[in-house]
Amino acid sequence: MSRLSAKGLIVVGACDGAELKSVRYERAVCFEPEPSNFSRLKRSASRLKGKMIKVFQVALSDETGEAEFHLTTSFYSHSLMKLAEPHKQAFPNVKQGNIIKVKVQTLDDMMESNELDPSLYETMWIDVQGAELKVLKGSANTLKTIKTIMCEVSDVPYYKGGATTVQVDEYLATFGFQRYDVGSLKASGHGYKLYERPEDHTEREIVIQKTNHGVPEDAVLALKIKLHLSAFIETGTYGGDSAMWAAENFDKVITIELSKSFHAAAQQKLSRFANVRCVLGSSPDKLPSILSEVGIEKCAMWLDAHWCGWNSEKDKTECPLMAELDAIASNPGMVGLVMIDDARLFVNPPPPPHKPVDWPKMKQVADRIESMGCVHRLVGDVIFVVDKSNKAVLDNLEG
């Protein structure tokens, strides 16, 4: 499988900038209207050295002016449109929130007014929660030189008045695009789809790898060899994708999940892997015995049990990280590798609907790591932690 590659990338609905680490590119232009998301996007872009990235706080649509923007209790679900019943059924914990006013522009107007040459950008990533058709209708000129479009679509509208997969298919067909379901895009009726013209399309298996929200695979495999790791311990199983990847790369995988429904679904999904064990319960409670059983020095630990704001389940606190580090520190062995996901939420307070009081600040996390006899390095959205004696292995990580 491979990630998308592009000389130039246009990201519409960029949120916190996850796509900037999911696609290989030389230059990018990103659009995000919601103020908190835009702040995170700017920080993400500023940390990517050697890239030509421009960011704009605007909602793209098929018109110019100002529009209502509907916030929700999950910052991934904000939209120009209100939540529809299918979304409420799929994500019952995501609720409609406040309405704000945002600037709207067409992509074609933004490219022209900011002197951005469309011919330098051949790939588009669209994730705009139902407003896909509006974005595309405002991009007629830009679409002439676009070769690849990654677009989140739904067979039924998740947002009131939102576009369906068929509507997006039909509109893009007028520009010669066809939809291709490949790799991890062979999904159900809701998810990312690949659009290309037949003459530009090559058969390949594409995997969506949003490294802001997933295991940094290349780095983990490199550290696995250097640190002689054989086990992968995960807190926060969620959909089981990280555990599935780990099952193919580690001798033993143990994944802990607090939600009974997520645990049951993951257990079924991962049942074909003899080296995977799914554990139901609170990660701080379960970690000590697991680390004692496996041997802490052999473990790559992926800590991602904090509440994600969707229909996931909360522990005693939204973020059990400090309790997890205490559990790890209680083991007498030398730490192999610890990785803490979503570093941005410790560097800066997490946005609503999170409760910042439940989340430690980065300095608190760093102090606890040091007290464990370990060192850390922040790379992208992940905090890598190793024993002080292995400090050198972090030096070659790209950050």
N, C-alpha and C positions, 0 to 999 in steps of 0.2 A: 504494500500500500504506500501511497505518497500523499504529501500535503500539496495544496495548490501553490503554484509558483507564478509570479507576475513581475514584469518590470515596473508596472504602475498599478496601484490598487485604489479603488474608490470604496469607502465603507460608509454606508447609509444606515443610521441607527447604531452608531458605534458604541453606545453605552459607556463602559469603562475601558474600552480599548483591547478587549480580549483578542479580537481578530487580528490585531497588529502583531500578535505572536503566533497566529495560526497559519499565516500565509507567508511564503518567502517572496520578498519584493525589494525594489530599490527605492521607490518613492510611493507615498500614500497621501490621500486627502480624505478626511473624516468629517462626518456631520452628526451632531448630537444636540438636541434642543434643551434637555432637562438640566438645570443648573448643577445639581450635585453630581450627576453622571458626567457632565462636561468637565467638571473640575478633576475627576478621576481620570478621564480621558487625557487631559492635558498632562497630568503627572505621568501616566503610562507612556505617552509619546515622548516626553522629555527624557525618559530613562533609556530610550532606544537610541544608542549612539550610532552614528554612521548612516542613519536613515534620513531621507528628506520627507518630513511629515508635516502637513498643514491640517489644522483642526478649526472647525467653524461651529459656533453655537447657533444652529438653525435647524428647523424641521424641513425636510424636503417633501414636496408635494407637487400637485399639478397647477398650482396657483401661487400668487405672490401677495404677501400682506401679513396678517396676524390671524392666529387660530387658537381655539381652545385645545389644551393638551391635558389629557386625563391621567392623573397619577394613580398608582395602586400601592398596595402594601408590599409589593415586590418591585425593586427598581428595574428588573428585567421586563416588566409588563406594562410600563407606561406607554401611552399611545395617543394618537390624534383621535382615536375612537374609543367608545365605551366597551367594557367587557360584555361579551355575549354569553348565552347559556352554556354552550360547549366548553368554554374556558372555565366557567364556574364549576362545571362538573368534573373537569380534568384536574383543576387546581382549586379545591374548595377553600383553602386558607388564604388565597389571594383575593383581596377585597378592593372595591373601588374607593378611591381617595379623593383628594382635592383636585380642583381644576385650576390650571394656570394659563396665562396667555404666553404664546411663543411666536417668534418670527417664523414665517414660512416663505420658502423660495423654491423655484424649480432648479433641478440640477443643471440644466442648460444655462440658465441665467447666472448661477453661481460660478460655473466654469468660465463664462465669458467675462463677468464683472471682476473676477479675480485673476484674469489672464492665465488661466490654466488650460494648456493645450490638450484637448481630449485624446489626441493620437498617442499621448504618452501614457495613457491609462487604459489598459486592455481588459482589466478584471474588475467586476463590481461584486460587493458583498452587501446584500440587502436584508435587514432584520428590523422591520418597522411595525410589527404587531398589527397586521391587518391593512396597513396603508401601502402595500406593495404596488398595487396598480396605480395609485396616485403618484408614487415616486417614478414609476416607469413612464407614465404619460407626460411627466415633466422632463423626460430625459431623451426625447426623440433624436435630437442631434448627437448627443453623446453616444447613444446606442449604435450609431453607424460604425464606430471604430472599436466598440467593445467586442471582445471575443469570448469571454467567459463570465457567466453570472452565477453566483451562489445566492439563492434566495430562499428564505423561510416561507413556506406556504402551508395552507390547510385545505383539506377537501371540503370541510364545512367551516364557516366563518367563526373564529374564536373571538372576533370583535364585531360590534354592530356596524353593518355596512362594509365590513372588511372583504377583501378579495378572496376568492377561492382558487385552488390550484388550476382548475379548468380555465378560469378567467385570465390568470397569468399566462398559462400555456397559449391561449388564443391570441392575446395581445403580442406576446413575444414572437409568435409565429409570423406576424406581419413584418418582422425584421429578419426573418429567416432562422430564428432560434428553435431548437427542439429541446425537450426535457430528457435528461439521461439519469436513470437511477443506478448509481454505481457505489461500490464499497459500502461505507457506513451510511450512505444516503439511501440505501434500500430500506426505507423506513415505512412506517404506517402512514395514515392520512395527514399527519402533521409533522413537519420537520424541514430540513434543508434539502433543496433540490438543485441539481446542476443543469444549467442551460448553455448550450453552445450551438453554433451553426455546424451542420454536418461536415463541411469542409475544414472546420477548425477542430473538430472533435477527434480525440485519440482515445482508444480503449485503455483505461487504467483504473485501478482501485484507489479511490480517494477516501481518506479518513479525515473527519473533522477533529482537529486537535487544538482546542482552545486552551492554550497552556496557562491562561489565567485561572482556569477552572479544572485542571487535570494534572496528572503526574507528568513531570518533564522527562519523558522516556529516555532520550539520549543521555542526559546527565546521570540518571539513575543507573543505567546499564554500565556506564563508564565507572561510576563509583562502586558498583557491585563487584567489578573485577578488582579494582584497587584495594577495596576493603575486605574482600573475600566473604561477601554476604551470600547467604543461601535462603533466607526467609524474608517474606514481605508481610508486615503487619499494618493493617489499615484501620483507622477509626473513622466511621461514617461511610458505610457501604453504599448508601443511596441506591443507584441503579445497577451497581455491580460491574460497571465498565472498567474501573481501575483494577479491581480484583481479577477480572477476566484477562486483562493485559498481563498482570503479574503472574498469573497461573502459567503463562507460556514462557516466563523468563526466570522464575524462581522455583526452587525445590518444594517449598512449603509456603502457603498463603493462608493467613488468618485475618478475617475482616469482621469488624464489630459494628453493629447497628442498633440504635435505640428504638427505632420505629418497628413495631411488629409487622406492619404491612410491607414496608421496604425489605425487612429481613426475610419474610416469606417469599417475596417475589425474587429477591436475589438468590436465595437458596435454590429455588427452582431453576433459575437461569444458569447458575454455576454448578449444577448437579453433575454435569458431564466431566468436571475436573476432579480427579481423585485427590489432588494435592491442595484443594481449597476447603477450608472450614469456615462456615458462617456462624458467628456468635451473636446472640441476642442479649442486649443489656447496655449498661452505662460504661463507656470506655475507661474512665478512671478506675472503676471497680474491677474491670476484667483484665486490664493490662498487666498488673503484677504477676498473676499466675501464668499468663501466656508467655511473658518474657522469661520467667523462671523456667518454664517448660522448654522453650525453644533455644534460649541462650541469647542474651541481649546483644552480645558482640557480633552475632551472625545476622542481626535484623536490620532491614531497611524499614523504618517506620514512617508511615504517611498519615499525618494528623489532620483530619478534615471533618471532625465530628461537630463543628460549630453549626448552629442553626443557620440555614441558608435563606430563610424568608419565604420559601414556597410552602408546600404541604408537608414539610419535614417536621420532625418532632423535637421539642426542646427538652434538655436535661434540666438539672436544678438551676442552671444558668444557660444563657444563649451560647456561651463559649466556654467549654470545659478545658481549654488549653492548659491553664496553670495547674489544674488538678491532674491532667495527663502527664505533665512534666514532673510533678511530684511523684506520680506512680512510677515513672521511668527511673527517677532518681532513687527510689526505694530499692531498686535492684542493685546488688553489689557488683555486678559485672561492668565492663567498660562499654560505653555506648558505641554501637556500630555506626548507624546513620539515622538521623531524625530529619524529617522534612515537614514543615508547617505550611499548609496552604493558605491562600488569601492574605498574604502579608500586608496588603494595602489597608486591610481593616484594623491592623494594629499600628501602622504608621500614622494613619489618620482615623478619627472616629468613624464608625460605620454609619451609613445613612439610615433614615427611616425605612422600614418599620423596626429596625434594630434598636436595642437599648444600649447606648454607649457604656453605661455603668457596668454592664455585664462583660465588657471586653477589656483585657489588659492593654496598656499602652506598650509600644515597642520597647521602651526602656525597661519596663518591668519584665518583659519576655527575655530581653538580652541579659539582664541581671540574673534571672533564674537560670539561664543557660550557663552563664559563667560560674554560678555557684555549684553546678553539676560537674565542673571540671571540663567543660566543653567550650568550643568556639563556634561561631556561626558566621554565615555570609548570606546576605540578601541578594537573590538573583531573580529578577522579574517579580513574580508574585509569590515566590517561595522562599522560606527561610531554611537554609541547609545547616545542619548541626552535626558536628563530629567531636570525638574526644580530642583534647589539646594535642596529644601525641600524633594525631593524623591531620593537623592543620594544613599541611602542604597540599592535601588532595583537593582542597577547596580553591586553590589558587588558579587552576586552569578552567574553572567554571566560567561560562560566558555571562556577564552581567552588566 
